[in-house]
Amino acid sequence: MATARILIRPTTRQTPDEWGADNRVYPPTSGVPGERNPYLTPYMVPFGRAVASGRYKRVVAVTCAQAGKTESFLDIIGQRLDQRPAPILYVGPSKEFLTDQFEPRLMELFDQAKTLAAKVSRGKANKKTLKRVAGVRVRLAHAGSSTALKSDPAALAVVDEFDEMLANIKGQGDPLGLVEARGDTFADFTTAVTSTCSRGLCETEVDENGLEFWKVMEPDQIESPIWRLFQEGTRYHWAWPCLHCGEYFIPRSKLLRYPDGATPAEARRNTHLACPRCGGLHVDDDKAKMNERGLFVAPGQWIENGVVYGDPPDSSTWSMWASGLASPFVTWGDRVERYLKAVASGEDDKVQTAINAGFGELYATGGGGDLPEWEEVRARVVPYQSGEVPRRVVRLMCGVDVGKRTLHYVIRGFGSQASSWLIKAGIFYGLTAEDEVWEKLEQMLLTPIGGLYIERMMIDAGYRPDKKAAGDEHRVYRFAMKFPRLVSSTKGHDTQSQPVNVAMIEKDSSGKKLSRSVELVHVNTDFFKTMVHDRLRTPVGRPGAFYLPEDVDDDYGKQLLSEARIIAPNGKPKWIKRYRENHWFDCEVLAAVAGFLAGVHRLPAGIVREEGADLDQEIGVAAEGDAADAAPTPAAAPATVRSIRDRFANMSARLNNR
């Protein structure tokens, strides 16, 4: 009768956060003892309300670690069982997580809430992975058990740490698909999914109202399953008001400011957050005030005077992202310290953990110190312009990447001990199946730049199924046959015993016989991509340094860093794209191949041309590094360069006559 009295008593309709505040109390052993305060993590409150509303088929939250996700799940489960009892399925990433972490907290919830304690079946009916509350089942399942995921129907499914789950459960399909199939018999079935994100490439875009949102990327650029779900939904972003200018902005790790060259400990003590609107700096003590006034805003919406305007996105998936900077449990300085320590370790996994768990942001493979960033590469910019040829450049090489409608090319000048300068990066537009674009390339090949001719041009003829815009290798062979001493076609290989293997081919990939044999250079792409990135890290003024002109643009720099090297589980190196476009990087790799075959690493120190702009004083490296290590006699260098120049001038004349 006592149980019946509790069961039939009407309850006041509440949202999950309101229910949690009224019914839950943390013990003295917890991190924040006392009554439950859902508004300590206000960015999770709309998430719980979206789940309870019944308006959405799927509700997705992407946050950092220690952001209050599990506490919000417990509020959602408790509120549903107390006010609208229905079967619930909770899915965790592993069996150990269920039994050692979540199940004890779930029982604590049942014991704390007076309205639930008497509704819980005790004794033999109370199993580790199956509870009975208010006459309905609460099933605890893990991603490794397809049987548990398919066993019970449910009106509410809760999926925790989705990115840690297996992509395929014993051939039965993905975990989310199996879970959502359990709700077919409930009209108001909702799946709530949360996780810290993992790997992927993601850019931002600023809308007309000045808010910077995460850009929707192609699915093949995102490895993180939770981020793909986020992109499919409403894409709400947690925004803060600047305490200086009052304008709202979306906090991210790139807005953190700490002294240049600071140690991790120094950065922890001196970290601030900058407003992207006015540049005003905030300290960690400002976080609570900004969270209190924080708002969710989606692309297409805007905020004025603390009010969100614009229609909400139309989607059956409600999705949100909140920066790890909003978490009240970890300071900004602590997060920066962990990140800098991870970078200093040079270990990719540690850097990924610092970015995913600390900031709640995607990790682009290769951010662990093996790959320089654009800011670091900018240190290689020296005072000359594209099209100018510094006097220390004595040989020109060219790399060409072929697409269906474009020829991207890079002309790189080499000097003593393989030091090099970007002379020009450009694009010829036109269908590469037609003659016009190749005629433009031919004209460039035969036109001197600063008194020098392109000595060797490498053109990518490798067919790649993943590259939809790849060009026709047959046209590459035809062009190479026309200039057999200047042009070589290439094909890249992930691994190869030698850096290059030169072969003569008689047929193209379709089996059609060529009019005459053509040279094909098989390239170890791992070797030469690593070479280019190593030269990017070579200090200015040292042998092998990699120089860029003052007018180089950000797109070139972005593409130069578009791929990162990792070691796959099988122990072999693998290059992963960080950015979608990588034409300039491919061209620079081919220019490096041309330089390698031409032996530019054997050019003597201090070599210069007789003619050309005297840019050495402006560049500031003529008297140091490779130029000072072993300067030759004054007559030696000009003679070497004169022979190269004369030889290629004669070759060009013969080609023109022919």
Secondary structure, 3 states (H helix, E strand, C coil): CHHHHHHHCCCCCCCHHHHHHHHCEECCCCCCCEECCHHHCHHHHHHHHHHHHCCCCEEEEECCCCCCHHHHHHHHHHHHHHHCCCCEEEEECCHHHHHHHHHHHHHHHHHHCHHHHCCECCHHHCCCCEEEECCEEEEEEECCCHHHHCCCCCCEEEECCHHHCCCCCCCCCCHHHHHHHHHCCCCCCEEEEEECCCEECCCEEECCCCCEEECCCCHHHECCHHHHHHHHCCCEEEEEECCCCCCEECCCHHHEECCCCCCHHHHHHCCEEECCCCCCEECHHHHHHHHHCCEEECCCCEEECCEEECCCCCCCEEEEECCHHHCCCCCHHHHHHHHHHHHHHCCHHHHHHHHHHHHCCCECCCCCCCCCCHHHHHHHECCCCCCCCCCCCCEEEEEEEEECCEEEEEEEEECHHHCEEEEEEEEEECCCCCCHHHHHHHHHHCCCECCECEEEEEEECCCCCCCCCECCHHHHHHHHHHCCCCEEEEEEECCCCCCEEEEEEEECCCCCEEEEEEEEEEEEHHHHHHHHHHHHCCCCCCCCCEEECCCCCHHHHHHHCCEEEEECCCCCEEEEECCCCCHHHHHHHHHHHHHHHHCHHHCCCCCCCCCCCCCHHHHCCCCCCHHHHCCCCCCHHHHHHHHHHHHHHHHHHHHHHC
